[in-house]
Amino acid sequence: MRTITLGAVLALAATSVAAEGLPDTVTWTAYDTGSSGYNQAVAIGAAMQEASGTNLRILPGKNDLSRLEPVRQGKVQFSANGVGTYMAQEGVFEFGDKAWGPQKVRLLMNNVGSGSALVLAVTKTGCEKAGKPGCEGFTHADMKGLNVSYIKGAPALNTNAEAWLAYGGLTWDDVNVVEFGGYGASWTGMVDGSTDAAFAITTAGNAYETASSPHGIFWPPVDPDDKEAFDRLKAVAPYYVMTKATLGAELDGTEGKTLGTYPYPILMAYDTQDADLVYNMTKAMVELFDKYEGNAPGANGWALGNQVFDWVVPFHEGAVKYYQEAGVWTDEAQSHNDMLIERQNVLAAAWEELTAANPDGDWAEAWAAKRKEALGAAGMPAPM
């Protein structure tokens, strides 16, 4: 009995240490309620509350701008964001507006390798419209002429949808564009039949809801041997990789299928965020992992062993400190991180120069040209 009691005390002490250094309340923005990212944030918050009494306040945002604006203003410390983090760094799409420009964003952790995928789903009703009842033999090319969701103010989500259309040899001109005000609304459209296709992670609650609706859900497969098709996708969205998806609506309990993915959610902050706070938040995420990994679909993707240190956005110095102490940060990771920070500096300098010049004409065109010129001069690629 004494041994059991001592073990319980040690376990409690370990979880308390994992969350030490955090304030009474930490605030994140996240995707809409019902999304995979939101549900994972809830599970993480419950683990933090149990470990140390720290309250994780979660503010849902319907698009990239609404999730990042409170973080940029310093009103919110972190965001469980998506690949819009990369768009913000690059100053592209909505972030090319004069009110934004390239942002000096930083990573704490990525959720990757969870068995889920990030793809353009179609309803089974949509398959029938395309002449493929039961979705038998349905491919991305069969989306031609279908209703496809487009979300206002969400360039990252729309770029992903565009990339999957490109996989099928299509563009927005080949489909009927249906506009929605937010991510959640686009999936309400899948349930009520007002759209045939929408982008999501396979483990999203919205996807399960659609699967159980009269319209059903289908994930068009990726052919691992069709390099040309995947190259078309990556020409639009270079951050994608193939994955074997085994988790999600219509995937749970199956052998899975080959689809595509990128890290989601992405826990991020700005470069100006306090390094100690970032260190302690990263530490809590890693050391409380066992307390939340099984409490939301896809949460296992936050595992320390899944972290990708050579992605497209740099890590915050506070997170780097924790990873160094954990023995997983390498010289190669540091070199890559330094390169990405230099990329952000090149973009920031280019933005400042263009702002000072205040050119006449179309700002978006002027910035696109300036961005391409600056990155090219630095020997860096300029996608998008």
C-alpha positions in Angstrom: 0.0 0.0 0.0 2.8 2.4 0.8 4.5 1.8 -2.6 1.2 2.5 -4.4 0.8 5.7 -2.4 4.3 6.8 -3.1 3.9 6.1 -6.8 0.7 8.2 -6.9 2.6 11.1 -5.2 5.4 10.9 -7.7 3.0 10.9 -10.6 1.2 13.9 -9.3 4.6 15.7 -8.8 5.6 14.9 -12.3 2.5 16.4 -13.9 2.8 19.4 -11.7 6.4 20.0 -12.8 5.3 19.6 -16.4 2.9 22.6 -16.1 4.9 24.8 -13.8 5.8 28.3 -14.8 2.5 28.8 -16.6 0.2 31.6 -15.6 -3.2 30.9 -14.1 -4.8 31.4 -17.5 -3.2 30.8 -21.0 -5.2 31.7 -24.1 -5.1 30.1 -27.5 -7.1 30.9 -30.6 -8.2 27.8 -32.6 -10.4 26.7 -35.4 -14.2 26.7 -35.1 -15.9 24.6 -32.4 -16.3 21.0 -33.7 -13.0 21.1 -35.6 -10.3 18.6 -34.8 -8.0 21.4 -33.7 -10.5 22.8 -31.3 -11.3 19.4 -29.8 -7.6 18.7 -29.3 -7.2 22.1 -27.5 -10.0 21.2 -25.2 -8.3 17.9 -24.3 -4.9 19.7 -23.7 -6.7 22.2 -21.6 -8.2 19.5 -19.4 -4.8 18.0 -18.9 -3.3 21.4 -17.9 -6.2 22.0 -15.5 -5.7 18.7 -13.8 -1.9 19.0 -13.6 -1.6 22.5 -12.2 -4.9 24.3 -12.2 -3.9 26.4 -15.2 -6.9 27.3 -17.3 -6.6 27.1 -21.1 -9.0 29.6 -22.6 -9.8 28.7 -26.2 -11.1 31.4 -28.6 -12.5 29.9 -31.9 -11.8 31.8 -35.0 -13.5 31.3 -38.3 -10.6 32.2 -40.5 -6.8 32.8 -40.6 -7.1 36.5 -40.0 -9.4 36.2 -37.0 -7.2 33.5 -35.4 -4.0 35.5 -35.9 -5.1 39.1 -35.2 -5.5 38.7 -31.4 -2.0 37.0 -31.3 -0.5 39.8 -33.3 -2.0 42.4 -31.0 -0.6 40.6 -27.9 -4.1 39.9 -26.5 -3.6 36.1 -26.9 -0.4 34.3 -26.4 -0.7 31.4 -28.8 -2.7 29.9 -31.7 -3.5 26.3 -32.6 -3.5 27.4 -36.2 -3.1 25.8 -39.5 -0.9 26.3 -42.5 -2.1 29.9 -42.5 0.9 30.4 -40.3 3.1 29.8 -43.3 1.0 32.2 -45.4 1.4 34.8 -42.8 5.2 34.3 -42.7 5.3 34.7 -46.5 3.0 37.7 -46.7 0.8 36.1 -49.3 -2.9 36.1 -50.0 -4.8 38.0 -47.3 -1.5 38.6 -45.6 -0.3 40.6 -48.6 -2.7 43.4 -47.6 -1.2 46.7 -46.5 -2.6 46.1 -43.0 -0.6 42.9 -42.6 2.5 42.0 -44.6 4.9 39.2 -43.8 4.7 38.2 -40.1 7.5 37.0 -37.8 5.7 33.9 -36.6 7.3 31.1 -34.6 6.4 27.4 -33.9 6.2 25.6 -30.5 5.0 22.3 -31.8 3.5 20.6 -34.8 0.8 17.9 -34.9 1.9 15.4 -37.6 1.9 11.7 -38.2 -1.4 11.1 -36.3 -2.9 8.8 -38.9 -5.2 11.5 -40.2 -5.0 13.4 -43.5 -5.8 16.9 -44.8 -7.8 16.6 -48.0 -10.7 17.7 -50.1 -13.7 15.5 -49.2 -16.7 14.9 -51.4 -20.2 13.8 -50.4 -21.5 10.6 -51.7 -24.3 12.6 -53.2 -21.7 14.5 -55.1 -20.3 11.2 -56.4 -23.7 10.4 -57.7 -23.9 13.8 -59.5 -20.6 13.0 -61.1 -21.9 9.7 -62.4 -20.1 7.6 -59.9 -22.8 6.1 -57.5 -21.3 4.8 -54.3 -18.2 6.8 -55.2 -16.9 3.7 -57.1 -13.9 4.8 -59.1 -14.4 8.5 -58.1 -11.2 10.6 -58.5 -10.3 14.2 -57.9 -10.8 14.8 -61.7 -14.5 13.9 -61.2 -15.1 17.0 -59.1 -15.4 18.9 -62.4 -18.8 20.7 -62.4 -19.5 19.9 -58.7 -20.2 22.5 -56.0 -16.9 23.2 -54.1 -16.6 25.2 -50.9 -14.7 28.5 -50.9 -14.2 30.2 -47.5 -14.1 34.0 -47.3 -11.0 35.3 -45.5 -9.3 31.9 -45.3 -6.5 31.8 -47.9 -4.9 28.7 -46.4 -8.0 26.6 -46.6 -8.8 27.8 -50.1 -5.2 27.1 -51.3 -5.5 23.6 -50.0 -8.8 23.1 -51.8 -7.1 24.6 -55.0 -4.2 22.2 -54.6 -6.4 19.2 -54.5 -8.3 20.4 -57.5 -4.9 20.8 -59.2 -4.1 17.2 -58.3 -7.1 16.2 -60.5 -6.0 18.6 -63.3 -8.7 21.1 -62.4 -8.9 24.8 -61.3 -11.6 26.9 -59.6 -12.9 27.6 -63.1 -13.8 24.0 -63.6 -16.1 23.8 -60.5 -19.1 25.7 -59.1 -17.7 27.9 -56.3 -19.9 28.1 -53.2 -18.8 30.8 -50.8 -19.1 30.4 -47.0 -18.2 32.8 -44.1 -16.2 30.2 -42.2 -14.8 26.7 -42.0 -17.7 25.4 -39.8 -20.3 26.9 -42.2 -18.7 25.1 -45.1 -19.3 21.8 -43.4 -22.8 22.7 -42.5 -23.1 23.0 -46.2 -21.9 19.4 -46.6 -24.5 18.2 -44.2 -27.4 20.2 -45.7 -26.3 19.5 -49.3 -25.6 23.1 -50.4 -22.0 22.0 -51.4 -20.5 18.8 -52.6 -16.9 19.2 -51.5 -15.0 20.8 -48.7 -11.5 20.8 -47.2 -10.9 19.2 -43.8 -8.8 17.0 -41.7 -10.2 13.5 -41.7 -10.7 13.4 -37.9 -12.8 16.6 -37.7 -16.1 16.3 -35.9 -17.7 17.9 -38.9 -16.5 15.1 -41.1 -18.1 12.5 -38.8 -21.3 14.5 -38.8 -21.3 14.6 -42.6 -20.6 10.8 -42.8 -23.7 10.1 -40.7 -25.9 12.5 -42.7 -28.0 11.4 -45.7 -25.3 12.8 -48.0 -22.4 10.7 -46.6 -18.7 11.4 -47.1 -15.8 10.1 -49.4 -12.1 10.8 -49.4 -10.9 10.6 -53.0 -7.7 8.5 -53.0 -4.1 9.6 -53.9 -2.3 7.3 -56.4 1.3 6.9 -54.9 2.5 6.1 -58.4 1.1 9.3 -60.1 4.1 11.6 -59.4 2.8 14.1 -62.0 -0.5 14.6 -60.2 1.2 15.0 -56.8 3.7 17.5 -58.4 0.7 19.5 -59.6 -0.6 19.6 -56.0 2.8 20.7 -54.6 3.2 23.4 -57.2 0.2 25.1 -55.4 1.0 23.9 -51.8 4.6 22.9 -51.4 4.1 21.8 -47.7 2.3 18.5 -48.6 3.5 15.0 -48.2 1.7 11.6 -48.8 0.5 9.7 -45.8 -1.4 6.5 -45.0 -4.5 7.8 -43.4 -6.1 5.4 -40.9 -8.1 7.8 -38.7 -11.2 9.7 -39.4 -14.7 9.4 -40.7 -15.1 6.3 -42.9 -11.4 5.4 -42.1 -11.5 4.3 -38.5 -11.1 0.5 -38.2 -9.9 0.1 -41.8 -6.5 -0.6 -43.4 -6.5 3.1 -44.4 -5.8 4.7 -47.7 -3.1 6.9 -49.2 -4.0 10.6 -48.9 -2.0 13.8 -48.3 -1.2 15.8 -45.2 0.8 18.5 -43.5 1.2 19.5 -39.8 -2.2 20.5 -38.2 -2.8 22.0 -35.8 0.3 24.1 -35.5 0.9 25.6 -32.1 2.5 29.0 -32.8 3.3 32.4 -31.4 5.0 35.6 -32.5 8.8 36.1 -32.2 8.2 38.7 -29.5 6.4 36.2 -27.2 8.2 35.8 -23.8 10.8 33.0 -24.2 10.1 31.6 -20.7 6.4 31.3 -21.4 7.0 29.6 -24.7 9.5 27.2 -23.0 6.9 26.3 -20.3 4.1 25.9 -22.7 6.2 23.6 -24.9 7.3 21.6 -21.8 3.7 21.2 -20.7 2.7 20.0 -24.2 5.4 17.4 -24.2 5.3 16.2 -20.6 1.5 16.1 -20.3 1.2 14.2 -23.6 0.1 11.0 -22.0 -2.7 12.8 -20.2 -4.4 14.1 -23.4 -3.3 11.9 -26.4 -6.2 9.6 -26.1 -8.9 12.3 -25.4 -9.4 13.7 -28.9 -9.1 12.2 -32.4 -5.6 12.9 -33.8 -4.1 14.2 -30.5 -1.4 11.5 -30.7 0.2 13.6 -33.5 1.6 16.0 -30.8 4.1 13.3 -29.7 7.7 14.5 -29.3 8.9 11.9 -31.7 6.6 13.2 -34.4 8.1 16.7 -34.4 9.5 17.9 -37.8 12.3 20.4 -37.2 13.0 21.1 -40.9 9.5 22.4 -41.9 8.8 25.8 -43.5 8.4 28.0 -40.3 11.1 28.5 -37.7 10.7 27.5 -34.0 10.6 30.0 -31.2 13.8 30.3 -29.1 11.8 29.2 -26.0 10.8 26.0 -27.7 14.3 25.5 -29.0 15.6 25.7 -25.5 13.2 22.9 -24.4 14.1 20.7 -27.3 17.8 21.2 -26.6 17.3 20.1 -23.0 15.3 17.1 -24.3 18.2 16.1 -26.5 16.3 16.2 -29.8 17.5 19.5 -31.3 20.4 19.0 -33.7 23.0 21.2 -35.4 21.1 20.6 -38.6 17.8 21.8 -37.0 19.5 24.9 -35.8 21.0 25.6 -39.2 17.6 25.2 -40.9 15.9 27.4 -38.2 18.5 30.1 -38.8 17.8 30.0 -42.5 14.1 30.4 -42.0 14.6 33.3 -39.6 16.8 34.9 -42.3 14.1 34.3 -44.8 11.7 36.2 -42.5 14.2 39.1 -42.3 14.5 39.3 -46.1 10.7 39.4 -46.4 10.4 42.1 -43.7 13.0 44.2 -45.3 11.4 43.9 -48.7 8.0 44.9 -47.1 9.6 48.0 -45.4 11.2 49.1 -48.7 8.0 48.8 -50.6 6.0 50.6 -47.9 8.5 53.4 -47.9 8.3 53.7 -51.7 4.5 53.7 -51.6 4.1 52.8 -55.3 1.1 53.8 -57.3 -1.2 51.2 -58.8 -2.1 47.8 -57.5 -0.5 47.0 -54.1 -0.9 43.3 -54.4 0.9 43.2 -57.8 3.7 45.5 -56.5 4.2 43.3 -53.4 4.2 40.1 -55.4 6.9 41.4 -57.6 9.0 42.8 -54.7 8.7 39.6 -52.8 9.8 37.5 -55.7 12.7 39.9 -56.4 13.9 40.0 -52.8 13.8 36.2 -52.3 15.4 35.6 -55.6 18.3 38.0 -54.8 18.8 36.0 -51.5 18.8 32.7 -53.4 15.6 31.6 -51.8 12.5 30.0 -53.5 9.4 32.1 -53.9 6.3 29.8 -54.2 2.8 31.3 -54.2 
